C-alpha cells in the first residue's frame, strides 16, 4: 500500500488539504489582515473533504477503478476551489492599490498536480494487471 508511488502522492494531497491551508494564508484583505481557510467555514470544509477523499483513496488500493474515480472527484473539488480563489482574487477590494495573494491560493493547484500523477500511476498499475491477466 505505502510502497506504491500513488500512495505517496495521495499522502501529499492529504497533507496539502488537511494542514497547509491552516498554516499558509490565502490572501490579505484591504486592511492587511491575513485571511486563512479557517476564517470561512465552507472553504475549510472543502479542504477537509479533499484531504478525506485522498485518505479514502489510499485505502482503496485493492480497488484501483474506485481509487481512480475518487481521485477524479477530488480533482473536480480542487478545480472548484481554484475557481473560487481566482474569482476572489480578481474581486479583492483595493486591488489597484495592493495586490498580495498568499501562497495558500496555490494549494489546489499543487493538489491537482499530485492527483493527476497519482491517477497516472494507478492507470499504469491497472495496465500491468491487465497484461498479466492476458498471459494466464
C-alpha positions as CSV (number, residue, x, y, z in Angstrom):
1,X,0.0,0.0,0.0
2,X,2.6,2.6,1.1
3,X,5.3,1.3,-1.2
4,X,3.3,2.4,-4.2
5,X,4.1,5.8,-5.6
6,X,0.4,6.8,-5.9
7,X,0.1,6.3,-2.1
8,X,2.9,8.8,-1.6
9,X,1.2,11.3,-3.9
10,X,-2.1,10.9,-2.1
11,X,-0.4,11.4,1.3
12,X,1.0,14.7,0.0
13,X,-2.5,15.7,-1.2
14,X,-4.0,14.8,2.2
15,X,-1.3,16.9,3.9
16,X,-1.9,19.8,1.5
17,X,-5.6,19.7,2.1
18,X,-5.7,19.0,5.8
19,X,-2.8,21.0,7.1
20,X,-1.4,23.6,4.7
21,X,-4.5,25.8,4.3
22,X,-4.5,26.5,8.0
23,X,-0.8,27.4,8.1
24,X,-0.4,29.5,5.0
25,X,-2.7,32.4,4.4
26,X,-4.8,32.7,1.3
27,X,-4.8,36.4,0.8
28,X,-4.6,39.7,2.6
29,X,-7.7,41.9,2.9
30,X,-7.8,45.6,2.4
31,X,-6.6,46.3,6.0
32,X,-3.6,44.0,5.6
33,X,-5.1,41.2,7.8
34,X,-4.3,37.7,6.7
35,X,-7.2,35.5,5.6
36,X,-6.8,31.8,6.4
37,X,-9.1,28.9,5.4
38,X,-10.4,28.6,8.9
39,X,-11.9,32.1,8.7
40,X,-14.6,30.8,6.3
41,X,-16.4,27.6,7.1
42,X,-17.1,26.3,3.6
43,X,-13.5,26.8,2.5
44,X,-12.2,24.8,5.4
45,X,-14.8,22.1,4.8
46,X,-13.8,21.9,1.2
47,X,-10.1,21.5,2.1
48,X,-11.0,18.8,4.7
49,X,-13.2,16.9,2.2
50,X,-10.2,17.0,-0.2
51,X,-7.9,15.5,2.5
52,X,-10.5,12.9,3.4
53,X,-11.0,11.8,-0.2
54,X,-7.3,11.4,-0.6
55,X,-7.1,9.3,2.5
56,X,-10.0,7.1,1.4
57,X,-8.3,6.7,-2.0
58,X,-5.1,5.4,-0.2
59,X,-7.1,2.7,1.5
60,X,-8.8,1.6,-1.7
61,X,-5.5,0.2,-3.1
62,X,-7.2,-3.1,-4.0
63,X,-10.0,-1.4,-6.0
64,X,-8.0,0.6,-8.5
65,X,-11.0,1.7,-10.5
66,X,-12.7,3.2,-7.4
67,X,-9.5,4.8,-6.4
68,X,-9.3,6.4,-9.9
69,X,-12.9,7.7,-9.6
70,X,-12.4,9.2,-6.1
71,X,-9.2,10.9,-7.3
72,X,-11.2,12.4,-10.2
73,X,-13.9,13.7,-7.8
74,X,-11.1,15.2,-5.7
75,X,-9.7,16.9,-8.8
76,X,-13.1,18.4,-9.5
77,X,-13.4,19.7,-6.0
78,X,-10.0,21.3,-6.2
79,X,-10.9,22.9,-9.5
80,X,-13.9,24.4,-7.8
81,X,-11.7,25.7,-5.0
82,X,-9.2,27.1,-7.5
83,X,-12.0,28.8,-9.5
84,X,-13.3,30.4,-6.3
85,X,-9.8,31.6,-5.4
86,X,-9.3,33.1,-8.9
87,X,-12.7,34.8,-8.7
88,X,-12.0,36.1,-5.2
89,X,-8.5,37.4,-6.1
90,X,-9.9,39.3,-9.1
91,X,-12.6,40.9,-6.9
92,X,-10.5,41.8,-3.8
93,X,-11.1,45.3,-2.5
94,X,-8.2,47.6,-3.0
95,X,-6.9,45.6,-6.0
96,X,-5.5,48.7,-7.7
97,X,-3.5,49.7,-4.6
98,X,-2.3,46.3,-3.2
99,X,-2.1,43.0,-4.9
100,X,-0.9,40.5,-2.5
101,X,-2.2,36.9,-2.6
102,X,-0.9,34.3,-0.3
103,X,0.8,31.0,-1.1
104,X,-2.3,29.2,0.2
105,X,-4.1,30.1,-3.1
106,X,-1.8,27.6,-4.9
107,X,-2.7,24.7,-2.7
108,X,-5.5,23.5,-5.1
109,X,-3.0,23.7,-8.0
110,X,-0.5,21.5,-6.2
111,X,-3.2,19.1,-5.1
112,X,-4.4,18.8,-8.7
113,X,-0.9,18.1,-10.0
114,X,-0.3,15.3,-7.4
115,X,-3.8,13.8,-8.0
116,X,-3.0,13.7,-11.8
117,X,0.3,12.0,-11.0
118,X,-1.5,9.5,-8.7
119,X,-4.1,8.7,-11.4
120,X,-1.3,8.2,-13.9
121,X,0.4,5.7,-11.6
122,X,-3.0,3.9,-10.9
123,X,-3.6,3.6,-14.6
124,X,-0.1,2.1,-15.0
125,X,-0.8,-0.4,-12.3
126,X,-4.2,-1.3,-13.9
127,X,-2.5,-1.8,-17.3
128,X,0.1,-4.0,-15.7
129,X,-2.5,-6.2,-14.0
130,X,-4.4,-6.5,-17.3
131,X,-1.3,-7.5,-19.2
132,X,-0.6,-10.2,-16.6
133,X,-4.1,-11.5,-16.8
134,X,-3.8,-11.7,-20.5
135,X,-0.9,-14.2,-20.2
136,X,-2.8,-16.6,-18.0
